[in-house]
Amino acid sequence: MLSAKSLFQEILDHDESFRLFCSIAASGESQGGWENARIAALVPESERALAPKITRHGADEDKHGRIFQALLKKRGLEPVPVPPETDYTMLLERHGIGLAHEKLQADQALTVADVITYLAHSRVTEQRAADQMAMLRRYFADHPDIGRAVRMISADEDNHLAYSHEELLRFAAAGHGRYIQRTLRECALAEIRVYRDVSLAVMAHMGRVLGWPRAKSALLAAGIRAVYAAERLGGWRRMVTLRMPERRDALGGPATPAPEVA
């Protein structure tokens, strides 16, 4: 019987599939760290109070990348190049989601609209990350090898999601509500397509590494497409609603250090 738990357990138990999984995850987290650091440096003067929180967000992403690299080291494994079709962050940028790297590489200050675009991108992608880590926490929170890392990353993703809700609501109260909702909708509809395509690509690579029979790969691909269909029909709306989080000022302090996983 196929389940999320049995599928991930299979990936975890095989060195090459675990190596690919951690390499993909580490690359995406490190990219997010760089993006947040640049955004913090370019925040407009009117929003300088937000810069420390953006910096904290980036530091968390960098930490997650180091955690995945440490998990590889613990198994005596080296990272592998990330296949382009599995690069979630790169594909989102290619679809015009978030702030373009050309803008972040320049030295010109961002606008308030740019900051809102960044926060909308965070609201959508952090929802995906928080959901995925909640699933891993449910099944692997007590795992001797990855449990501590899963718990820490999951807590961080929850903080990132709370922060994006709170800041977007602040901007909505300041009169930017229409722009926020339009940007969230565009981002969510693009994200579910990218997530579908990346999921199909990752499962195809995992299937080759693990020697899955054609029927199993076809069943998993059908499941991924079914999730996309459900999200396209209305599931995407969970990514665009805004509510004040229970934990306020979730990124108001310094980043927590990475656990000793290696």
N, C-alpha and C positions, 0 to 999 in steps of 0.2 A: 504493500500500500504506500502511495506517495503522499508525503506530508512535508511541510516546511522544515520540521525538525529532522526527519530522516534524510531529507535532501542535504541540509547543511551538515549533518553529521557525516554523511558520505564525503562531502567536500573537505571537512575538517580532518578526517582520518587518512586522507591520501596526500602525500607530500606535494606532488605537482599541482593538484587542484587547490590546495591550501596556499601554495606559493603564488599561484595566479590570483586568487581571491585577495590576499593581503597586499600584493603588488598594486592591483587596481585600486583598492581602498586607500593605500598610502599615497598614491599619486594624486587622487582626487582631493584628499584632505590637505596635502601640501599646497596644491594649487589654490584651494580656498584660503589658506593662510596668507599666501602672497597677495591675493586679491584684496583681502580685508586690510592688510597692512598698507597697501597703496591707497585704498579708499580713505582710511584714517588720516593719511598724510595730506590728502587733497580735499578734505571736508571744507565747505565754505565757512567763512568767519562767523556767520550767524548760527552755525551748528557745531561750533568747536566743542561744546560740552558733550557732544555725542562721540567725539574721537576716541576717548579712553575705552568706551564700550565696544567700538568697532575694533580697536586694537586687541582687547580681551577676546573678542570673537576670533580674530585671526590667530592669536596665541593658542586658543583651544584647538583650532584646526591643525596648526603645526604640531601640537602635542599628539593629536590623534594619528597623524602621519608617523610620528616617532614610535607610537605604541604598536602600530601594525608592522613597522620595520623591526621592532624588538621581538615581536611574536615570531617573525621569520628567523631572526638570529637564534632564538631559543631552540628552534627546531634544526638549526644548522643549515638553513636555507638562504639563498641569495635572491633578491628581487629579480623579476623578469620584466622585459619591456612590456608596456601596456598596449594591447592591440587598439588601434585608433577607434574601431567601431564599439569599443567598450568604455571609451573615455567620456563619462557623463558630463563633466564640467566643460570640456572642450566642445562637445556637441551642443550643449545649451548655448554657449557663446556663439557658435556658428548659426544657431537659429535666432540670434538677436535677443536672447534673454539675459537680463542683467546688464552690466556695464562692459562695453567692448574693451579689450586689452589695449587697443591703441589709445583710448582715452585715459586708461590707468597708467600707461607708460609715459604720458605727457606730464608736464609740470603745471598745467593750468588747473586752477581750482574748480571743483565740481559745483554744480548748481543745486538748489534745493530739490528740483525735479530729479536730478541724478541720485541724490540721497534716497528719495522715495522709491526710485526704480531699484536701487540696491536693496532696500528693506523689503520691497514686494518680492523680489527674487529670493531673498532669505526666507520670507514667510512661506513660500511655496516649497522650496527645496528642503528647508528644515523640517517641514511637515513630513516629507518623504523620509528623511533621515531619522526623525524621531520615531516614526512608525516602524521602520526596519529595525532600529535598535531595541524598541519595545518587544518586538518578536524575538530577537536574539536573547534579550534579558529573560523573557518568559521561559525559554527552553535551556539556556546555557549560563544563567547567572551564577550557578554553583559549580561550573565546570572547572576542574583543577588548572587547566592551561589558559583558558581565555576568559573565565568568569569575571575576574577583577577588571580586566580591560573593558569587557562588555558593559559592566555596571557603570564605570566611570564615563565612558563615551556616551552611554544612554542618558546619564544625568546632564551632561554638557549639552546634548542635542535638545533636551527639554528646556534648558535655560535659553538656548539660542531661539527656540520657537517662542518662548514667553517674551523675550526681548523684542522680537520683531513685531509681535502683536501690540505690545505696549507703545512702541515708538510710532507705528503706523496709526494707531488710534490718536496719538498726540498730534500727528500731522493732519488727520481727518478733522479733529476739533479746530485746527487752525485754518480750515477752509479748503483742504486738498482732497476731500472725500471722493469726488468724481474721478480725478486722476488716479487715485489709489485703486479704486474698484476696477477701472479700465485696465490698469497695468497688471493687477493681480489676475484678472481673467485671461489676458493675453499670455501671461507667464504660465498659468496653470494648464491651459490648453496645449501650449508647446511642451511643457514638462512631461505631461502624460504620454505624448508621442515619443519623446526622447527616451523616457524610462522604458517604454515598451521595446523600442529598438535596441537599447543597451541590454535589457534583460534577455532578449532573444539572442544577442551576440554572445553574452556571457554564458548562457546555457549551452550554446553551440560549442563554445570552447571547452566548457566543462565536460560535455558529452564525449568529445574526442579524447580528452585526457583520461576520463574514467571508463571509456569503452562502453558507453550506454548503448543498448539496442535501439534500433531505429524507432520502434514503437514507443519506447520511453521518452525519447527526445521529442517525438511528435506530440505526445500527450502533454509534456511540459510546455511546448510551444503553444499548443492550443489553450492551455491554462493562462499563459501570459497574455495572449490575444483576448481572452475572455475578460480578464481584469481590465485591459484597456477599454474594451467595449463598455463595460460597466462604468468606468471612470468617464468615458466620453459622453455617456447618456446622462450623467448628472453627478457621478462620484467626485468629479473635479471641484464641486462646490465646497467641499470640506476644506479645500486649500485656500479659499478666498474669503471665508467668513472671518470676522475679527471680533474678539472678545477680550476683555481685560483679564490678564492671567492672575491666578491666585498669588503667585510669587512675583512681586514687583521689584523692579531694578535688578533683574536676574544677572546682569553682567556688570554690576556696579563695583565689583571688587577685583582683585588680582586673579589670574588663572591659577587653578590648582595644579600641582606638579604631576607628572606622569607617574604611574605606579611602576615598580621594579618588576617588569614582566619577563625580563631576560635573565 
